[in-house]
Amino acid sequence: MPSQTARGYPYPLGTDRVMDGDDSIHALADAIDSKLGGPIVNGSVVMPVIAANGNSTLSVTLPAGRFAAPPAVFCQTGHGRIMVSVSSITATGFVFSMLNVTAVASTALTSYWRAEALIS
């Protein structure tokens, strides 16, 4: 059995048999997967025209079976005076919202989101 770091990552010792190296690498990869958290999914949404001082929402569906619990979801837009947010986050999706804080209607806008499993 390989030794472990203080955080529980296994590593082989110099006295371990070379032929067992694949088992050590597999154990390390499994430990990294479990300790770094689960999956990460990125995407974008194209919001249609938003009226002056108006808002718009879209439902985003996450890939089936990717998350066992609601992930952390982050959103971003590069458009000035457009505010974005997410709500109603579940393991299968969330609602993406944009708010136009200007007195002029927007054109169709692309914004970006990222969902990642919470580390327990």
Biotite code that builds the C-alpha atoms (Angstrom):
import biotite.structure as struc

atoms = struc.array([
    struc.Atom([0.000, 0.000, 0.000], chain_id="A", res_id=1, res_name="MET", atom_name="CA", element="C"),
    struc.Atom([1.487, 3.371, -0.964], chain_id="A", res_id=2, res_name="PRO", atom_name="CA", element="C"),
    struc.Atom([2.207, 6.099, 1.547], chain_id="A", res_id=3, res_name="SER", atom_name="CA", element="C"),
    struc.Atom([-0.020, 9.172, 1.760], chain_id="A", res_id=4, res_name="GLN", atom_name="CA", element="C"),
    struc.Atom([0.577, 12.890, 2.011], chain_id="A", res_id=5, res_name="THR", atom_name="CA", element="C"),
    struc.Atom([-0.899, 14.887, 4.900], chain_id="A", res_id=6, res_name="ALA", atom_name="CA", element="C"),
    struc.Atom([-3.943, 15.562, 2.709], chain_id="A", res_id=7, res_name="ARG", atom_name="CA", element="C"),
    struc.Atom([-4.425, 11.908, 1.843], chain_id="A", res_id=8, res_name="GLY", atom_name="CA", element="C"),
    struc.Atom([-2.875, 11.761, -1.641], chain_id="A", res_id=9, res_name="TYR", atom_name="CA", element="C"),
    struc.Atom([-1.175, 8.395, -2.175], chain_id="A", res_id=10, res_name="PRO", atom_name="CA", element="C"),
    struc.Atom([2.334, 8.127, -3.567], chain_id="A", res_id=11, res_name="TYR", atom_name="CA", element="C"),
    struc.Atom([4.728, 5.238, -4.145], chain_id="A", res_id=12, res_name="PRO", atom_name="CA", element="C"),
    struc.Atom([7.880, 4.739, -2.136], chain_id="A", res_id=13, res_name="LEU", atom_name="CA", element="C"),
    struc.Atom([11.276, 4.076, -3.671], chain_id="A", res_id=14, res_name="GLY", atom_name="CA", element="C"),
    struc.Atom([11.084, 0.509, -2.398], chain_id="A", res_id=15, res_name="THR", atom_name="CA", element="C"),
    struc.Atom([7.762, -0.224, -4.172], chain_id="A", res_id=16, res_name="ASP", atom_name="CA", element="C"),
    struc.Atom([7.876, -2.575, -7.141], chain_id="A", res_id=17, res_name="ARG", atom_name="CA", element="C"),
    struc.Atom([7.984, -0.806, -10.507], chain_id="A", res_id=18, res_name="VAL", atom_name="CA", element="C"),
    struc.Atom([5.357, -3.190, -11.868], chain_id="A", res_id=19, res_name="MET", atom_name="CA", element="C"),
    struc.Atom([2.860, -1.792, -9.311], chain_id="A", res_id=20, res_name="ASP", atom_name="CA", element="C"),
    struc.Atom([3.308, 1.754, -10.624], chain_id="A", res_id=21, res_name="GLY", atom_name="CA", element="C"),
    struc.Atom([0.052, 1.704, -12.572], chain_id="A", res_id=22, res_name="ASP", atom_name="CA", element="C"),
    struc.Atom([-1.856, 0.908, -9.371], chain_id="A", res_id=23, res_name="ASP", atom_name="CA", element="C"),
    struc.Atom([-0.166, 3.841, -7.602], chain_id="A", res_id=24, res_name="SER", atom_name="CA", element="C"),
    struc.Atom([-0.972, 6.237, -10.438], chain_id="A", res_id=25, res_name="ILE", atom_name="CA", element="C"),
    struc.Atom([-4.585, 5.020, -10.531], chain_id="A", res_id=26, res_name="HIS", atom_name="CA", element="C"),
    struc.Atom([-4.932, 5.521, -6.754], chain_id="A", res_id=27, res_name="ALA", atom_name="CA", element="C"),
    struc.Atom([-3.485, 9.038, -7.067], chain_id="A", res_id=28, res_name="LEU", atom_name="CA", element="C"),
    struc.Atom([-5.851, 9.945, -9.914], chain_id="A", res_id=29, res_name="ALA", atom_name="CA", element="C"),
    struc.Atom([-8.871, 8.679, -7.921], chain_id="A", res_id=30, res_name="ASP", atom_name="CA", element="C"),
    struc.Atom([-7.762, 10.668, -4.864], chain_id="A", res_id=31, res_name="ALA", atom_name="CA", element="C"),
    struc.Atom([-7.392, 13.850, -6.917], chain_id="A", res_id=32, res_name="ILE", atom_name="CA", element="C"),
    struc.Atom([-10.831, 13.374, -8.469], chain_id="A", res_id=33, res_name="ASP", atom_name="CA", element="C"),
    struc.Atom([-12.495, 12.921, -5.097], chain_id="A", res_id=34, res_name="SER", atom_name="CA", element="C"),
    struc.Atom([-10.611, 15.688, -3.256], chain_id="A", res_id=35, res_name="LYS", atom_name="CA", element="C"),
    struc.Atom([-10.847, 18.387, -5.916], chain_id="A", res_id=36, res_name="LEU", atom_name="CA", element="C"),
    struc.Atom([-14.584, 18.139, -6.176], chain_id="A", res_id=37, res_name="GLY", atom_name="CA", element="C"),
    struc.Atom([-16.773, 17.094, -8.985], chain_id="A", res_id=38, res_name="GLY", atom_name="CA", element="C"),
    struc.Atom([-17.400, 18.187, -12.505], chain_id="A", res_id=39, res_name="PRO", atom_name="CA", element="C"),
    struc.Atom([-17.242, 21.644, -14.006], chain_id="A", res_id=40, res_name="ILE", atom_name="CA", element="C"),
    struc.Atom([-19.475, 22.752, -16.880], chain_id="A", res_id=41, res_name="VAL", atom_name="CA", element="C"),
    struc.Atom([-19.166, 26.014, -18.834], chain_id="A", res_id=42, res_name="ASN", atom_name="CA", element="C"),
    struc.Atom([-21.616, 27.547, -21.229], chain_id="A", res_id=43, res_name="GLY", atom_name="CA", element="C"),
    struc.Atom([-23.123, 30.669, -22.665], chain_id="A", res_id=44, res_name="SER", atom_name="CA", element="C"),
    struc.Atom([-26.557, 32.107, -23.219], chain_id="A", res_id=45, res_name="VAL", atom_name="CA", element="C"),
    struc.Atom([-27.754, 34.472, -25.902], chain_id="A", res_id=46, res_name="VAL", atom_name="CA", element="C"),
    struc.Atom([-30.371, 36.779, -24.475], chain_id="A", res_id=47, res_name="MET", atom_name="CA", element="C"),
    struc.Atom([-32.693, 38.420, -27.012], chain_id="A", res_id=48, res_name="PRO", atom_name="CA", element="C"),
    struc.Atom([-33.245, 42.174, -27.037], chain_id="A", res_id=49, res_name="VAL", atom_name="CA", element="C"),
    struc.Atom([-33.878, 43.541, -23.550], chain_id="A", res_id=50, res_name="ILE", atom_name="CA", element="C"),
    struc.Atom([-36.158, 46.578, -23.306], chain_id="A", res_id=51, res_name="ALA", atom_name="CA", element="C"),
    struc.Atom([-34.915, 49.817, -21.781], chain_id="A", res_id=52, res_name="ALA", atom_name="CA", element="C"),
    struc.Atom([-34.811, 49.390, -17.988], chain_id="A", res_id=53, res_name="ASN", atom_name="CA", element="C"),
    struc.Atom([-36.136, 45.859, -18.530], chain_id="A", res_id=54, res_name="GLY", atom_name="CA", element="C"),
    struc.Atom([-35.091, 42.367, -17.702], chain_id="A", res_id=55, res_name="ASN", atom_name="CA", element="C"),
    struc.Atom([-35.140, 38.966, -19.298], chain_id="A", res_id=56, res_name="SER", atom_name="CA", element="C"),
    struc.Atom([-34.636, 35.407, -18.061], chain_id="A", res_id=57, res_name="THR", atom_name="CA", element="C"),
    struc.Atom([-33.743, 32.086, -19.634], chain_id="A", res_id=58, res_name="LEU", atom_name="CA", element="C"),
    struc.Atom([-33.782, 28.592, -18.168], chain_id="A", res_id=59, res_name="SER", atom_name="CA", element="C"),
    struc.Atom([-30.487, 26.727, -18.563], chain_id="A", res_id=60, res_name="VAL", atom_name="CA", element="C"),
    struc.Atom([-30.448, 22.931, -18.466], chain_id="A", res_id=61, res_name="THR", atom_name="CA", element="C"),
    struc.Atom([-27.270, 21.257, -17.191], chain_id="A", res_id=62, res_name="LEU", atom_name="CA", element="C"),
    struc.Atom([-26.053, 17.983, -18.723], chain_id="A", res_id=63, res_name="PRO", atom_name="CA", element="C"),
    struc.Atom([-28.079, 15.049, -17.397], chain_id="A", res_id=64, res_name="ALA", atom_name="CA", element="C"),
    struc.Atom([-26.487, 13.216, -14.479], chain_id="A", res_id=65, res_name="GLY", atom_name="CA", element="C"),
    struc.Atom([-23.517, 15.575, -14.228], chain_id="A", res_id=66, res_name="ARG", atom_name="CA", element="C"),
    struc.Atom([-24.324, 16.907, -10.737], chain_id="A", res_id=67, res_name="PHE", atom_name="CA", element="C"),
    struc.Atom([-25.681, 14.968, -7.770], chain_id="A", res_id=68, res_name="ALA", atom_name="CA", element="C"),
    struc.Atom([-26.556, 18.194, -5.897], chain_id="A", res_id=69, res_name="ALA", atom_name="CA", element="C"),
    struc.Atom([-26.999, 21.835, -6.878], chain_id="A", res_id=70, res_name="PRO", atom_name="CA", element="C"),
    struc.Atom([-23.639, 23.178, -8.085], chain_id="A", res_id=71, res_name="PRO", atom_name="CA", element="C"),
    struc.Atom([-22.152, 26.620, -7.504], chain_id="A", res_id=72, res_name="ALA", atom_name="CA", element="C"),
    struc.Atom([-23.044, 28.717, -10.566], chain_id="A", res_id=73, res_name="VAL", atom_name="CA", element="C"),
    struc.Atom([-21.164, 31.851, -11.629], chain_id="A", res_id=74, res_name="PHE", atom_name="CA", element="C"),
    struc.Atom([-22.123, 34.254, -14.385], chain_id="A", res_id=75, res_name="CYS", atom_name="CA", element="C"),
    struc.Atom([-20.407, 37.045, -16.286], chain_id="A", res_id=76, res_name="GLN", atom_name="CA", element="C"),
    struc.Atom([-21.112, 39.522, -19.027], chain_id="A", res_id=77, res_name="THR", atom_name="CA", element="C"),
    struc.Atom([-18.813, 41.921, -20.787], chain_id="A", res_id=78, res_name="GLY", atom_name="CA", element="C"),
    struc.Atom([-21.605, 44.351, -21.592], chain_id="A", res_id=79, res_name="HIS", atom_name="CA", element="C"),
    struc.Atom([-21.663, 47.648, -19.735], chain_id="A", res_id=80, res_name="GLY", atom_name="CA", element="C"),
    struc.Atom([-24.805, 48.520, -17.822], chain_id="A", res_id=81, res_name="ARG", atom_name="CA", element="C"),
    struc.Atom([-26.181, 44.990, -18.087], chain_id="A", res_id=82, res_name="ILE", atom_name="CA", element="C"),
    struc.Atom([-26.393, 43.111, -14.798], chain_id="A", res_id=83, res_name="MET", atom_name="CA", element="C"),
    struc.Atom([-26.523, 39.313, -14.735], chain_id="A", res_id=84, res_name="VAL", atom_name="CA", element="C"),
    struc.Atom([-27.524, 36.848, -12.034], chain_id="A", res_id=85, res_name="SER", atom_name="CA", element="C"),
    struc.Atom([-28.590, 33.255, -11.522], chain_id="A", res_id=86, res_name="VAL", atom_name="CA", element="C"),
    struc.Atom([-31.353, 31.813, -9.356], chain_id="A", res_id=87, res_name="SER", atom_name="CA", element="C"),
    struc.Atom([-33.349, 28.624, -8.790], chain_id="A", res_id=88, res_name="SER", atom_name="CA", element="C"),
    struc.Atom([-30.210, 26.468, -8.965], chain_id="A", res_id=89, res_name="ILE", atom_name="CA", element="C"),
    struc.Atom([-30.809, 22.705, -8.942], chain_id="A", res_id=90, res_name="THR", atom_name="CA", element="C"),
    struc.Atom([-28.720, 19.692, -9.959], chain_id="A", res_id=91, res_name="ALA", atom_name="CA", element="C"),
    struc.Atom([-30.368, 19.846, -13.385], chain_id="A", res_id=92, res_name="THR", atom_name="CA", element="C"),
    struc.Atom([-30.410, 23.563, -14.193], chain_id="A", res_id=93, res_name="GLY", atom_name="CA", element="C"),
    struc.Atom([-30.844, 27.179, -13.172], chain_id="A", res_id=94, res_name="PHE", atom_name="CA", element="C"),
    struc.Atom([-32.418, 30.454, -14.283], chain_id="A", res_id=95, res_name="VAL", atom_name="CA", element="C"),
    struc.Atom([-30.117, 33.039, -15.900], chain_id="A", res_id=96, res_name="PHE", atom_name="CA", element="C"),
    struc.Atom([-31.291, 36.661, -15.636], chain_id="A", res_id=97, res_name="SER", atom_name="CA", element="C"),
    struc.Atom([-30.166, 39.905, -17.272], chain_id="A", res_id=98, res_name="MET", atom_name="CA", element="C"),
    struc.Atom([-31.186, 43.406, -16.231], chain_id="A", res_id=99, res_name="LEU", atom_name="CA", element="C"),
    struc.Atom([-30.742, 46.352, -18.594], chain_id="A", res_id=100, res_name="ASN", atom_name="CA", element="C"),
    struc.Atom([-30.100, 49.394, -16.392], chain_id="A", res_id=101, res_name="VAL", atom_name="CA", element="C"),
    struc.Atom([-30.124, 51.897, -19.263], chain_id="A", res_id=102, res_name="THR", atom_name="CA", element="C"),
    struc.Atom([-32.872, 53.895, -20.955], chain_id="A", res_id=103, res_name="ALA", atom_name="CA", element="C"),
    struc.Atom([-32.004, 52.253, -24.282], chain_id="A", res_id=104, res_name="VAL", atom_name="CA", element="C"),
    struc.Atom([-32.997, 48.765, -25.442], chain_id="A", res_id=105, res_name="ALA", atom_name="CA", element="C"),
    struc.Atom([-30.123, 46.328, -25.811], chain_id="A", res_id=106, res_name="SER", atom_name="CA", element="C"),
    struc.Atom([-29.273, 44.197, -28.801], chain_id="A", res_id=107, res_name="THR", atom_name="CA", element="C"),
    struc.Atom([-29.090, 40.421, -28.401], chain_id="A", res_id=108, res_name="ALA", atom_name="CA", element="C"),
    struc.Atom([-26.305, 39.733, -25.887], chain_id="A", res_id=109, res_name="LEU", atom_name="CA", element="C"),
    struc.Atom([-24.108, 36.726, -25.157], chain_id="A", res_id=110, res_name="THR", atom_name="CA", element="C"),
    struc.Atom([-23.136, 36.089, -21.540], chain_id="A", res_id=111, res_name="SER", atom_name="CA", element="C"),
    struc.Atom([-21.257, 33.260, -19.904], chain_id="A", res_id=112, res_name="TYR", atom_name="CA", element="C"),
    struc.Atom([-21.788, 30.912, -16.961], chain_id="A", res_id=113, res_name="TRP", atom_name="CA", element="C"),
    struc.Atom([-19.852, 28.236, -15.100], chain_id="A", res_id=114, res_name="ARG", atom_name="CA", element="C"),
    struc.Atom([-21.269, 25.503, -12.853], chain_id="A", res_id=115, res_name="ALA", atom_name="CA", element="C"),
    struc.Atom([-19.053, 23.433, -10.593], chain_id="A", res_id=116, res_name="GLU", atom_name="CA", element="C"),
    struc.Atom([-19.720, 20.850, -7.944], chain_id="A", res_id=117, res_name="ALA", atom_name="CA", element="C"),
    struc.Atom([-19.256, 22.103, -4.407], chain_id="A", res_id=118, res_name="LEU", atom_name="CA", element="C"),
    struc.Atom([-16.318, 20.591, -2.562], chain_id="A", res_id=119, res_name="ILE", atom_name="CA", element="C"),
    struc.Atom([-17.438, 18.842, 0.586], chain_id="A", res_id=120, res_name="SER", atom_name="CA", element="C"),
])
